[in-house]
Amino acid sequence: MLSNDLLKILTCPVCKETLQPDEVKHVLQCQLCGLEFPVKDGIPILLVDDV
Ligand SMILES: [Zn+2]
């Protein structure tokens, strides 16, 4: 899915926590705030929806 090197530098845009990949849902999940970010074509989409 994603390389370990890439995962190491990816952090949650909200709380800066590291992200954990969910291979089943194809998302990156923040362990701190619980936000999930989709991965499209191997590229993580680290965007936060405007409230
Ligand atoms: Zn977070």
mmCIF file of the protein (N, C-alpha, C, O) and its ligand, coordinates in Angstrom:
data_MODEL
# 
_entry.id   MODEL 
# 
loop_
_entity.id 
_entity.type 
_entity.pdbx_number_of_molecules 
1 polymer     1 
2 non-polymer 1 
# 
_entity_poly.entity_id                      1 
_entity_poly.type                           'polypeptide(L)' 
_entity_poly.nstd_linkage                   no 
_entity_poly.nstd_monomer                   no 
_entity_poly.pdbx_seq_one_letter_code       MLSNDLLKILTCPVCKETLQPDEVKHVLQCQLCGLEFPVKDGIPILLVDDV 
_entity_poly.pdbx_seq_one_letter_code_can   MLSNDLLKILTCPVCKETLQPDEVKHVLQCQLCGLEFPVKDGIPILLVDDV 
_entity_poly.pdbx_strand_id                 A 
# 
loop_
_entity_poly_seq.entity_id 
_entity_poly_seq.num 
_entity_poly_seq.mon_id 
_entity_poly_seq.hetero 
1 1  MET n 
1 2  LEU n 
1 3  SER n 
1 4  ASN n 
1 5  ASP n 
1 6  LEU n 
1 7  LEU n 
1 8  LYS n 
1 9  ILE n 
1 10 LEU n 
1 11 THR n 
1 12 CYS n 
1 13 PRO n 
1 14 VAL n 
1 15 CYS n 
1 16 LYS n 
1 17 GLU n 
1 18 THR n 
1 19 LEU n 
1 20 GLN n 
1 21 PRO n 
1 22 ASP n 
1 23 GLU n 
1 24 VAL n 
1 25 LYS n 
1 26 HIS n 
1 27 VAL n 
1 28 LEU n 
1 29 GLN n 
1 30 CYS n 
1 31 GLN n 
1 32 LEU n 
1 33 CYS n 
1 34 GLY n 
1 35 LEU n 
1 36 GLU n 
1 37 PHE n 
1 38 PRO n 
1 39 VAL n 
1 40 LYS n 
1 41 ASP n 
1 42 GLY n 
1 43 ILE n 
1 44 PRO n 
1 45 ILE n 
1 46 LEU n 
1 47 LEU n 
1 48 VAL n 
1 49 ASP n 
1 50 ASP n 
1 51 VAL n 
# 
loop_
_struct_asym.id 
_struct_asym.entity_id 
A 1 
B 2 
# 
loop_
_chem_comp.id 
_chem_comp.type 
_chem_comp.mon_nstd_flag 
ASN 'L-peptide linking' y 
ASP 'L-peptide linking' y 
CYS 'L-peptide linking' y 
GLN 'L-peptide linking' y 
GLU 'L-peptide linking' y 
GLY 'peptide linking'   y 
HIS 'L-peptide linking' y 
ILE 'L-peptide linking' y 
LEU 'L-peptide linking' y 
LYS 'L-peptide linking' y 
MET 'L-peptide linking' y 
PHE 'L-peptide linking' y 
PRO 'L-peptide linking' y 
SER 'L-peptide linking' y 
THR 'L-peptide linking' y 
VAL 'L-peptide linking' y 
ZN  non-polymer         . 
# 
_pdbx_entity_nonpoly.entity_id   2 
_pdbx_entity_nonpoly.name        ? 
_pdbx_entity_nonpoly.comp_id     ZN 
# 
_pdbx_nonpoly_scheme.asym_id         B 
_pdbx_nonpoly_scheme.entity_id       2 
_pdbx_nonpoly_scheme.mon_id          ZN 
_pdbx_nonpoly_scheme.ndb_seq_num     1 
_pdbx_nonpoly_scheme.pdb_seq_num     101 
_pdbx_nonpoly_scheme.auth_seq_num    101 
_pdbx_nonpoly_scheme.pdb_mon_id      ZN 
_pdbx_nonpoly_scheme.auth_mon_id     ZN 
_pdbx_nonpoly_scheme.pdb_strand_id   A 
_pdbx_nonpoly_scheme.pdb_ins_code    . 
# 
loop_
_atom_site.group_PDB 
_atom_site.id 
_atom_site.type_symbol 
_atom_site.label_atom_id 
_atom_site.label_alt_id 
_atom_site.label_comp_id 
_atom_site.label_asym_id 
_atom_site.label_entity_id 
_atom_site.label_seq_id 
_atom_site.pdbx_PDB_ins_code 
_atom_site.Cartn_x 
_atom_site.Cartn_y 
_atom_site.Cartn_z 
_atom_site.occupancy 
_atom_site.B_iso_or_equiv 
_atom_site.pdbx_formal_charge 
_atom_site.auth_seq_id 
_atom_site.auth_comp_id 
_atom_site.auth_asym_id 
_atom_site.auth_atom_id 
_atom_site.pdbx_PDB_model_num 
ATOM   1   N  N  . MET A 1 1  ? 0.851   -1.195 0.000  1.00 0.00 ? 1   MET A N  1 
ATOM   2   C  CA . MET A 1 1  ? 0.000   0.000  0.000  1.00 0.00 ? 1   MET A CA 1 
ATOM   3   C  C  . MET A 1 1  ? 0.883   1.241  0.000  1.00 0.00 ? 1   MET A C  1 
ATOM   4   O  O  . MET A 1 1  ? 1.045   1.892  -1.033 1.00 0.00 ? 1   MET A O  1 
ATOM   5   N  N  . LEU A 1 2  ? 1.453   1.570  1.151  1.00 0.00 ? 2   LEU A N  1 
ATOM   6   C  CA . LEU A 1 2  ? 2.367   2.690  1.237  1.00 0.00 ? 2   LEU A CA 1 
ATOM   7   C  C  . LEU A 1 2  ? 3.689   2.219  1.825  1.00 0.00 ? 2   LEU A C  1 
ATOM   8   O  O  . LEU A 1 2  ? 3.730   1.288  2.629  1.00 0.00 ? 2   LEU A O  1 
ATOM   9   N  N  . SER A 1 3  ? 4.755   2.867  1.418  1.00 0.00 ? 3   SER A N  1 
ATOM   10  C  CA . SER A 1 3  ? 6.051   2.465  1.941  1.00 0.00 ? 3   SER A CA 1 
ATOM   11  C  C  . SER A 1 3  ? 6.211   2.906  3.397  1.00 0.00 ? 3   SER A C  1 
ATOM   12  O  O  . SER A 1 3  ? 5.621   3.895  3.832  1.00 0.00 ? 3   SER A O  1 
ATOM   13  N  N  . ASN A 1 4  ? 7.009   2.161  4.127  1.00 0.00 ? 4   ASN A N  1 
ATOM   14  C  CA . ASN A 1 4  ? 7.229   2.517  5.529  1.00 0.00 ? 4   ASN A CA 1 
ATOM   15  C  C  . ASN A 1 4  ? 7.915   3.867  5.661  1.00 0.00 ? 4   ASN A C  1 
ATOM   16  O  O  . ASN A 1 4  ? 7.667   4.609  6.611  1.00 0.00 ? 4   ASN A O  1 
ATOM   17  N  N  . ASP A 1 5  ? 8.781   4.180  4.701  1.00 0.00 ? 5   ASP A N  1 
ATOM   18  C  CA . ASP A 1 5  ? 9.446   5.477  4.741  1.00 0.00 ? 5   ASP A CA 1 
ATOM   19  C  C  . ASP A 1 5  ? 8.439   6.611  4.622  1.00 0.00 ? 5   ASP A C  1 
ATOM   20  O  O  . ASP A 1 5  ? 8.559   7.638  5.290  1.00 0.00 ? 5   ASP A O  1 
ATOM   21  N  N  . LEU A 1 6  ? 7.445   6.412  3.764  1.00 0.00 ? 6   LEU A N  1 
ATOM   22  C  CA . LEU A 1 6  ? 6.435   7.442  3.586  1.00 0.00 ? 6   LEU A CA 1 
ATOM   23  C  C  . LEU A 1 6  ? 5.577   7.559  4.839  1.00 0.00 ? 6   LEU A C  1 
ATOM   24  O  O  . LEU A 1 6  ? 5.255   8.664  5.276  1.00 0.00 ? 6   LEU A O  1 
ATOM   25  N  N  . LEU A 1 7  ? 5.212   6.427  5.409  1.00 0.00 ? 7   LEU A N  1 
ATOM   26  C  CA . LEU A 1 7  ? 4.363   6.446  6.598  1.00 0.00 ? 7   LEU A CA 1 
ATOM   27  C  C  . LEU A 1 7  ? 5.040   7.170  7.754  1.00 0.00 ? 7   LEU A C  1 
ATOM   28  O  O  . LEU A 1 7  ? 4.379   7.811  8.571  1.00 0.00 ? 7   LEU A O  1 
ATOM   29  N  N  . LYS A 1 8  ? 6.367   7.061  7.815  1.00 0.00 ? 8   LYS A N  1 
ATOM   30  C  CA . LYS A 1 8  ? 7.088   7.673  8.936  1.00 0.00 ? 8   LYS A CA 1 
ATOM   31  C  C  . LYS A 1 8  ? 7.006   9.190  8.918  1.00 0.00 ? 8   LYS A C  1 
ATOM   32  O  O  . LYS A 1 8  ? 7.079   9.830  9.967  1.00 0.00 ? 8   LYS A O  1 
ATOM   33  N  N  . ILE A 1 9  ? 6.854   9.769  7.729  1.00 0.00 ? 9   ILE A N  1 
ATOM   34  C  CA . ILE A 1 9  ? 6.854   11.232 7.643  1.00 0.00 ? 9   ILE A CA 1 
ATOM   35  C  C  . ILE A 1 9  ? 5.451   11.801 7.560  1.00 0.00 ? 9   ILE A C  1 
ATOM   36  O  O  . ILE A 1 9  ? 5.264   13.017 7.598  1.00 0.00 ? 9   ILE A O  1 
ATOM   37  N  N  . LEU A 1 10 ? 4.458   10.918 7.446  1.00 0.00 ? 10  LEU A N  1 
ATOM   38  C  CA . LEU A 1 10 ? 3.083   11.399 7.361  1.00 0.00 ? 10  LEU A CA 1 
ATOM   39  C  C  . LEU A 1 10 ? 2.511   11.601 8.751  1.00 0.00 ? 10  LEU A C  1 
ATOM   40  O  O  . LEU A 1 10 ? 2.584   10.714 9.600  1.00 0.00 ? 10  LEU A O  1 
ATOM   41  N  N  . THR A 1 11 ? 1.950   12.762 8.971  1.00 0.00 ? 11  THR A N  1 
ATOM   42  C  CA . THR A 1 11 ? 1.315   13.029 10.261 1.00 0.00 ? 11  THR A CA 1 
ATOM   43  C  C  . THR A 1 11 ? -0.050  13.646 10.037 1.00 0.00 ? 11  THR A C  1 
ATOM   44  O  O  . THR A 1 11 ? -0.335  14.212 8.982  1.00 0.00 ? 11  THR A O  1 
ATOM   45  N  N  . CYS A 1 12 ? -0.875  13.524 11.042 1.00 0.00 ? 12  CYS A N  1 
ATOM   46  C  CA . CYS A 1 12 ? -2.210  14.105 11.007 1.00 0.00 ? 12  CYS A CA 1 
ATOM   47  C  C  . CYS A 1 12 ? -2.100  15.621 10.885 1.00 0.00 ? 12  CYS A C  1 
ATOM   48  O  O  . CYS A 1 12 ? -1.382  16.250 11.663 1.00 0.00 ? 12  CYS A O  1 
ATOM   49  N  N  . PRO A 1 13 ? -2.801  16.217 9.920  1.00 0.00 ? 13  PRO A N  1 
ATOM   50  C  CA . PRO A 1 13 ? -2.740  17.681 9.764  1.00 0.00 ? 13  PRO A CA 1 
ATOM   51  C  C  . PRO A 1 13 ? -3.391  18.433 10.925 1.00 0.00 ? 13  PRO A C  1 
ATOM   52  O  O  . PRO A 1 13 ? -3.179  19.634 11.088 1.00 0.00 ? 13  PRO A O  1 
ATOM   53  N  N  . VAL A 1 14 ? -4.171  17.734 11.719 1.00 0.00 ? 14  VAL A N  1 
ATOM   54  C  CA . VAL A 1 14 ? -4.869  18.386 12.825 1.00 0.00 ? 14  VAL A CA 1 
ATOM   55  C  C  . VAL A 1 14 ? -4.027  18.363 14.097 1.00 0.00 ? 14  VAL A C  1 
ATOM   56  O  O  . VAL A 1 14 ? -3.810  19.401 14.723 1.00 0.00 ? 14  VAL A O  1 
ATOM   57  N  N  . CYS A 1 15 ? -3.552  17.169 14.478 1.00 0.00 ? 15  CYS A N  1 
ATOM   58  C  CA . CYS A 1 15 ? -2.886  17.059 15.776 1.00 0.00 ? 15  CYS A CA 1 
ATOM   59  C  C  . CYS A 1 15 ? -1.438  16.601 15.651 1.00 0.00 ? 15  CYS A C  1 
ATOM   60  O  O  . CYS A 1 15 ? -0.752  16.448 16.662 1.00 0.00 ? 15  CYS A O  1 
ATOM   61  N  N  . LYS A 1 16 ? -0.962  16.380 14.425 1.00 0.00 ? 16  LYS A N  1 
ATOM   62  C  CA . LYS A 1 16 ? 0.439   16.037 14.161 1.00 0.00 ? 16  LYS A CA 1 
ATOM   63  C  C  . LYS A 1 16 ? 0.833   14.651 14.696 1.00 0.00 ? 16  LYS A C  1 
ATOM   64  O  O  . LYS A 1 16 ? 2.019   14.337 14.801 1.00 0.00 ? 16  LYS A O  1 
ATOM   65  N  N  . GLU A 1 17 ? -0.148  13.845 15.024 1.00 0.00 ? 17  GLU A N  1 
ATOM   66  C  CA . GLU A 1 17 ? 0.139   12.482 15.450 1.00 0.00 ? 17  GLU A CA 1 
ATOM   67  C  C  . GLU A 1 17 ? 0.476   11.655 14.218 1.00 0.00 ? 17  GLU A C  1 
ATOM   68  O  O  . GLU A 1 17 ? 0.042   11.978 13.112 1.00 0.00 ? 17  GLU A O  1 
ATOM   69  N  N  . THR A 1 18 ? 1.250   10.586 14.404 1.00 0.00 ? 18  THR A N  1 
ATOM   70  C  CA . THR A 1 18 ? 1.545   9.713  13.275 1.00 0.00 ? 18  THR A CA 1 
ATOM   71  C  C  . THR A 1 18 ? 0.287   8.945  12.869 1.00 0.00 ? 18  THR A C  1 
ATOM   72  O  O  . THR A 1 18 ? -0.605  8.698  13.680 1.00 0.00 ? 18  THR A O  1 
ATOM   73  N  N  . LEU A 1 19 ? 0.246   8.579  11.600 1.00 0.00 ? 19  LEU A N  1 
ATOM   74  C  CA . LEU A 1 19 ? -0.919  7.900  11.053 1.00 0.00 ? 19  LEU A CA 1 
ATOM   75  C  C  . LEU A 1 19 ? -0.652  6.407  10.903 1.00 0.00 ? 19  LEU A C  1 
ATOM   76  O  O  . LEU A 1 19 ? 0.458   5.985  10.576 1.00 0.00 ? 19  LEU A O  1 
ATOM   77  N  N  . GLN A 1 20 ? -1.690  5.625  11.149 1.00 0.00 ? 20  GLN A N  1 
ATOM   78  C  CA . GLN A 1 20 ? -1.594  4.183  11.000 1.00 0.00 ? 20  GLN A CA 1 
ATOM   79  C  C  . GLN A 1 20 ? -2.406  3.744  9.790  1.00 0.00 ? 20  GLN A C  1 
ATOM   80  O  O  . GLN A 1 20 ? -3.564  4.137  9.649  1.00 0.00 ? 20  GLN A O  1 
ATOM   81  N  N  . PRO A 1 21 ? -1.819  2.938  8.922  1.00 0.00 ? 21  PRO A N  1 
ATOM   82  C  CA . PRO A 1 21 ? -2.557  2.492  7.746  1.00 0.00 ? 21  PRO A CA 1 
ATOM   83  C  C  . PRO A 1 21 ? -3.578  1.412  8.095  1.00 0.00 ? 21  PRO A C  1 
ATOM   84  O  O  . PRO A 1 21 ? -3.300  0.500  8.873  1.00 0.00 ? 21  PRO A O  1 
ATOM   85  N  N  . ASP A 1 22 ? -4.754  1.536  7.506  1.00 0.00 ? 22  ASP A N  1 
ATOM   86  C  CA . ASP A 1 22 ? -5.759  0.489  7.595  1.00 0.00 ? 22  ASP A CA 1 
ATOM   87  C  C  . ASP A 1 22 ? -5.851  -0.158 6.220  1.00 0.00 ? 22  ASP A C  1 
ATOM   88  O  O  . ASP A 1 22 ? -6.450  0.396  5.298  1.00 0.00 ? 22  ASP A O  1 
ATOM   89  N  N  . GLU A 1 23 ? -5.249  -1.337 6.094  1.00 0.00 ? 23  GLU A N  1 
ATOM   90  C  CA . GLU A 1 23 ? -5.141  -1.990 4.792  1.00 0.00 ? 23  GLU A CA 1 
ATOM   91  C  C  . GLU A 1 23 ? -6.493  -2.427 4.257  1.00 0.00 ? 23  GLU A C  1 
ATOM   92  O  O  . GLU A 1 23 ? -6.669  -2.566 3.047  1.00 0.00 ? 23  GLU A O  1 
ATOM   93  N  N  . VAL A 1 24 ? -7.445  -2.642 5.145  1.00 0.00 ? 24  VAL A N  1 
ATOM   94  C  CA . VAL A 1 24 ? -8.764  -3.125 4.723  1.00 0.00 ? 24  VAL A CA 1 
ATOM   95  C  C  . VAL A 1 24 ? -9.593  -1.987 4.136  1.00 0.00 ? 24  VAL A C  1 
ATOM   96  O  O  . VAL A 1 24 ? -10.209 -2.121 3.078  1.00 0.00 ? 24  VAL A O  1 
ATOM   97  N  N  . LYS A 1 25 ? -9.590  -0.861 4.854  1.00 0.00 ? 25  LYS A N  1 
ATOM   98  C  CA . LYS A 1 25 ? -10.410 0.268  4.416  1.00 0.00 ? 25  LYS A CA 1 
ATOM   99  C  C  . LYS A 1 25 ? -9.658  1.191  3.470  1.00 0.00 ? 25  LYS A C  1 
ATOM   100 O  O  . LYS A 1 25 ? -10.246 2.105  2.894  1.00 0.00 ? 25  LYS A O  1 
ATOM   101 N  N  . HIS A 1 26 ? -8.350  0.955  3.307  1.00 0.00 ? 26  HIS A N  1 
ATOM   102 C  CA . HIS A 1 26 ? -7.513  1.805  2.464  1.00 0.00 ? 26  HIS A CA 1 
ATOM   103 C  C  . HIS A 1 26 ? -7.571  3.258  2.930  1.00 0.00 ? 26  HIS A C  1 
ATOM   104 O  O  . HIS A 1 26 ? -7.807  4.175  2.143  1.00 0.00 ? 26  HIS A O  1 
ATOM   105 N  N  . VAL A 1 27 ? -7.353  3.437  4.206  1.00 0.00 ? 27  VAL A N  1 
ATOM   106 C  CA . VAL A 1 27 ? -7.278  4.769  4.758  1.00 0.00 ? 27  VAL A CA 1 
ATOM   107 C  C  . VAL A 1 27 ? -6.076  4.830  5.702  1.00 0.00 ? 27  VAL A C  1 
ATOM   108 O  O  . VAL A 1 27 ? -5.547  3.805  6.132  1.00 0.00 ? 27  VAL A O  1 
ATOM   109 N  N  . LEU A 1 28 ? -5.672  6.038  6.003  1.00 0.00 ? 28  LEU A N  1 
ATOM   110 C  CA . LEU A 1 28 ? -4.716  6.260  7.079  1.00 0.00 ? 28  LEU A CA 1 
ATOM   111 C  C  . LEU A 1 28 ? -5.501  6.828  8.252  1.00 0.00 ? 28  LEU A C  1 
ATOM   112 O  O  . LEU A 1 28 ? -6.254  7.790  8.102  1.00 0.00 ? 28  LEU A O  1 
ATOM   113 N  N  . GLN A 1 29 ? -5.319  6.227  9.411  1.00 0.00 ? 29  GLN A N  1 
ATOM   114 C  CA . GLN A 1 29 ? -6.100  6.672  10.567 1.00 0.00 ? 29  GLN A CA 1 
ATOM   115 C  C  . GLN A 1 29 ? -5.187  7.281  11.619 1.00 0.00 ? 29  GLN A C  1 
ATOM   116 O  O  . GLN A 1 29 ? -4.125  6.745  11.937 1.00 0.00 ? 29  GLN A O  1 
ATOM   117 N  N  . CYS A 1 30 ? -5.628  8.417  12.151 1.00 0.00 ? 30  CYS A N  1 
ATOM   118 C  CA . CYS A 1 30 ? -4.922  9.055  13.250 1.00 0.00 ? 30  CYS A CA 1 
ATOM   119 C  C  . CYS A 1 30 ? -5.317  8.370  14.552 1.00 0.00 ? 30  CYS A C  1 
ATOM   120 O  O  . CYS A 1 30 ? -6.502  8.240  14.860 1.00 0.00 ? 30  CYS A O  1 
ATOM   121 N  N  . GLN A 1 31 ? -4.330  7.938  15.306 1.00 0.00 ? 31  GLN A N  1 
ATOM   122 C  CA . GLN A 1 31 ? -4.617  7.216  16.539 1.00 0.00 ? 31  GLN A CA 1 
ATOM   123 C  C  . GLN A 1 31 ? -5.043  8.154  17.659 1.00 0.00 ? 31  GLN A C  1 
ATOM   124 O  O  . GLN A 1 31 ? -5.570  7.711  18.679 1.00 0.00 ? 31  GLN A O  1 
ATOM   125 N  N  . LEU A 1 32 ? -4.816  9.451  17.468 1.00 0.00 ? 32  LEU A N  1 
ATOM   126 C  CA . LEU A 1 32 ? -5.122  10.396 18.535 1.00 0.00 ? 32  LEU A CA 1 
ATOM   127 C  C  . LEU A 1 32 ? -6.532  10.977 18.398 1.00 0.00 ? 32  LEU A C  1 
ATOM   128 O  O  . LEU A 1 32 ? -7.329  10.908 19.333 1.00 0.00 ? 32  LEU A O  1 
ATOM   129 N  N  . CYS A 1 33 ? -6.834  11.546 17.233 1.00 0.00 ? 33  CYS A N  1 
ATOM   130 C  CA . CYS A 1 33 ? -8.140  12.189 17.066 1.00 0.00 ? 33  CYS A CA 1 
ATOM   131 C  C  . CYS A 1 33 ? -9.110  11.327 16.272 1.00 0.00 ? 33  CYS A C  1 
ATOM   132 O  O  . CYS A 1 33 ? -10.295 11.652 16.191 1.00 0.00 ? 33  CYS A O  1 
ATOM   133 N  N  . GLY A 1 34 ? -8.629  10.229 15.681 1.00 0.00 ? 34  GLY A N  1 
ATOM   134 C  CA . GLY A 1 34 ? -9.527  9.291  15.025 1.00 0.00 ? 34  GLY A CA 1 
ATOM   135 C  C  . GLY A 1 34 ? -9.910  9.659  13.606 1.00 0.00 ? 34  GLY A C  1 
ATOM   136 O  O  . GLY A 1 34 ? -10.724 8.973  12.988 1.00 0.00 ? 34  GLY A O  1 
ATOM   137 N  N  . LEU A 1 35 ? -9.341  10.724 13.082 1.00 0.00 ? 35  LEU A N  1 
ATOM   138 C  CA . LEU A 1 35 ? -9.633  11.085 11.700 1.00 0.00 ? 35  LEU A CA 1 
ATOM   139 C  C  . LEU A 1 35 ? -9.076  10.037 10.754 1.00 0.00 ? 35  LEU A C  1 
ATOM   140 O  O  . LEU A 1 35 ? -8.038  9.431  11.021 1.00 0.00 ? 35  LEU A O  1 
ATOM   141 N  N  . GLU A 1 36 ? -9.777  9.828  9.646  1.00 0.00 ? 36  GLU A N  1 
ATOM   142 C  CA . GLU A 1 36 ? -9.324  8.891  8.624  1.00 0.00 ? 36  GLU A CA 1 
ATOM   143 C  C  . GLU A 1 36 ? -9.100  9.651  7.323  1.00 0.00 ? 36  GLU A C  1 
ATOM   144 O  O  . GLU A 1 36 ? -9.883  10.522 6.946  1.00 0.00 ? 36  GLU A O  1 
ATOM   145 N  N  . PHE A 1 37 ? -8.005  9.294  6.646  1.00 0.00 ? 37  PHE A N  1 
ATOM   146 C  CA . PHE A 1 37 ? -7.681  9.948  5.385  1.00 0.00 ? 37  PHE A CA 1 
ATOM   147 C  C  . PHE A 1 37 ? -7.589  8.903  4.290  1.00 0.00 ? 37  PHE A C  1 
ATOM   148 O  O  . PHE A 1 37 ? -6.905  7.892  4.454  1.00 0.00 ? 37  PHE A O  1 
ATOM   149 N  N  . PRO A 1 38 ? -8.272  9.132  3.169  1.00 0.00 ? 38  PRO A N  1 
ATOM   150 C  CA . PRO A 1 38 ? -8.270  8.139  2.094  1.00 0.00 ? 38  PRO A CA 1 
ATOM   151 C  C  . PRO A 1 38 ? -6.931  8.096  1.370  1.00 0.00 ? 38  PRO A C  1 
ATOM   152 O  O  . PRO A 1 38 ? -6.182  9.073  1.351  1.00 0.00 ? 38  PRO A O  1 
ATOM   153 N  N  . VAL A 1 39 ? -6.652  6.957  0.785  1.00 0.00 ? 39  VAL A N  1 
ATOM   154 C  CA . VAL A 1 39 ? -5.469  6.791  -0.051 1.00 0.00 ? 39  VAL A CA 1 
ATOM   155 C  C  . VAL A 1 39 ? -5.950  6.479  -1.464 1.00 0.00 ? 39  VAL A C  1 
ATOM   156 O  O  . VAL A 1 39 ? -6.611  5.468  -1.703 1.00 0.00 ? 39  VAL A O  1 
ATOM   157 N  N  . LYS A 1 40 ? -5.606  7.361  -2.388 1.00 0.00 ? 40  LYS A N  1 
ATOM   158 C  CA . LYS A 1 40 ? -6.045  7.184  -3.767 1.00 0.00 ? 40  LYS A CA 1 
ATOM   159 C  C  . LYS A 1 40 ? -4.835  6.945  -4.654 1.00 0.00 ? 40  LYS A C  1 
ATOM   160 O  O  . LYS A 1 40 ? -3.930  7.776  -4.728 1.00 0.00 ? 40  LYS A O  1 
ATOM   161 N  N  . ASP A 1 41 ? -4.832  5.797  -5.328 1.00 0.00 ? 41  ASP A N  1 
ATOM   162 C  CA . ASP A 1 41 ? -3.729  5.446  -6.220 1.00 0.00 ? 41  ASP A CA 1 
ATOM   163 C  C  . ASP A 1 41 ? -2.379  5.536  -5.511 1.00 0.00 ? 41  ASP A C  1 
ATOM   164 O  O  . ASP A 1 41 ? -1.380  5.952  -6.098 1.00 0.00 ? 41  ASP A O  1 
ATOM   165 N  N  . GLY A 1 42 ? -2.369  5.140  -4.247 1.00 0.00 ? 42  GLY A N  1 
ATOM   166 C  CA . GLY A 1 42 ? -1.124  5.121  -3.494 1.00 0.00 ? 42  GLY A CA 1 
ATOM   167 C  C  . GLY A 1 42 ? -0.716  6.455  -2.922 1.00 0.00 ? 42  GLY A C  1 
ATOM   168 O  O  . GLY A 1 42 ? 0.352   6.584  -2.323 1.00 0.00 ? 42  GLY A O  1 
ATOM   169 N  N  . ILE A 1 43 ? -1.570  7.458  -3.106 1.00 0.00 ? 43  ILE A N  1 
ATOM   170 C  CA . ILE A 1 43 ? -1.244  8.791  -2.592 1.00 0.00 ? 43  ILE A CA 1 
ATOM   171 C  C  . ILE A 1 43 ? -2.215  9.141  -1.476 1.00 0.00 ? 43  ILE A C  1 
ATOM   172 O  O  . ILE A 1 43 ? -3.424  9.202  -1.702 1.00 0.00 ? 43  ILE A O  1 
ATOM   173 N  N  . PRO A 1 44 ? -1.700  9.372  -0.280 1.00 0.00 ? 44  PRO A N  1 
ATOM   174 C  CA . PRO A 1 44 ? -2.587  9.730  0.826  1.00 0.00 ? 44  PRO A CA 1 
ATOM   175 C  C  . PRO A 1 44 ? -3.139  11.145 0.658  1.00 0.00 ? 44  PRO A C  1 
ATOM   176 O  O  . PRO A 1 44 ? -2.410  12.078 0.323  1.00 0.00 ? 44  PRO A O  1 
ATOM   177 N  N  . ILE A 1 45 ? -4.427  11.278 0.896  1.00 0.00 ? 45  ILE A N  1 
ATOM   178 C  CA . ILE A 1 45 ? -5.088  12.582 0.753  1.00 0.00 ? 45  ILE A CA 1 
ATOM   179 C  C  . ILE A 1 45 ? -5.284  13.155 2.155  1.00 0.00 ? 45  ILE A C  1 
ATOM   180 O  O  . ILE A 1 45 ? -6.257  12.848 2.844  1.00 0.00 ? 45  ILE A O  1 
ATOM   181 N  N  . LEU A 1 46 ? -4.337  13.989 2.549  1.00 0.00 ? 46  LEU A N  1 
ATOM   182 C  CA . LEU A 1 46 ? -4.373  14.514 3.914  1.00 0.00 ? 46  LEU A CA 1 
ATOM   183 C  C  . LEU A 1 46 ? -5.094  15.859 3.965  1.00 0.00 ? 46  LEU A C  1 
ATOM   184 O  O  . LEU A 1 46 ? -4.489  16.899 4.223  1.00 0.00 ? 46  LEU A O  1 
ATOM   185 N  N  . LEU A 1 47 ? -6.368  15.811 3.719  1.00 0.00 ? 47  LEU A N  1 
ATOM   186 C  CA . LEU A 1 47 ? -7.168  17.021 3.746  1.00 0.00 ? 47  LEU A CA 1 
ATOM   187 C  C  . LEU A 1 47 ? -8.218  16.908 4.836  1.00 0.00 ? 47  LEU A C  1 
ATOM   188 O  O  . LEU A 1 47 ? -8.756  15.830 5.090  1.00 0.00 ? 47  LEU A O  1 
ATOM   189 N  N  . VAL A 1 48 ? -8.500  18.020 5.471  1.00 0.00 ? 48  VAL A N  1 
ATOM   190 C  CA . VAL A 1 48 ? -9.522  18.052 6.503  1.00 0.00 ? 48  VAL A CA 1 
ATOM   191 C  C  . VAL A 1 48 ? -10.732 18.795 5.954  1.00 0.00 ? 48  VAL A C  1 
ATOM   192 O  O  . VAL A 1 48 ? -10.624 19.925 5.478  1.00 0.00 ? 48  VAL A O  1 
ATOM   193 N  N  . ASP A 1 49 ? -11.865 18.152 6.029  1.00 0.00 ? 49  ASP A N  1 
ATOM   194 C  CA . ASP A 1 49 ? -13.082 18.790 5.534  1.00 0.00 ? 49  ASP A CA 1 
ATOM   195 C  C  . ASP A 1 49 ? -13.411 20.026 6.355  1.00 0.00 ? 49  ASP A C  1 
ATOM   196 O  O  . ASP A 1 49 ? -13.290 20.023 7.580  1.00 0.00 ? 49  ASP A O  1 
ATOM   197 N  N  . ASP A 1 50 ? -13.822 21.070 5.675  1.00 0.00 ? 50  ASP A N  1 
ATOM   198 C  CA . ASP A 1 50 ? -14.267 22.253 6.397  1.00 0.00 ? 50  ASP A CA 1 
ATOM   199 C  C  . ASP A 1 50 ? -15.555 21.928 7.142  1.00 0.00 ? 50  ASP A C  1 
ATOM   200 O  O  . ASP A 1 50 ? -16.445 21.262 6.611  1.00 0.00 ? 50  ASP A O  1 
ATOM   201 N  N  . VAL A 1 51 ? -15.639 22.401 8.361  1.00 0.00 ? 51  VAL A N  1 
ATOM   202 C  CA . VAL A 1 51 ? -16.835 22.114 9.160  1.00 0.00 ? 51  VAL A CA 1 
ATOM   203 C  C  . VAL A 1 51 ? -17.911 23.148 8.849  1.00 0.00 ? 51  VAL A C  1 
ATOM   204 O  O  . VAL A 1 51 ? -19.003 23.092 9.415  1.00 0.00 ? 51  VAL A O  1 
HETATM 205 ZN ZN . ZN  B 2 .  ? -5.203  13.591 14.501 1.00 0.00 2 101 ZN  A ZN 1 
# 
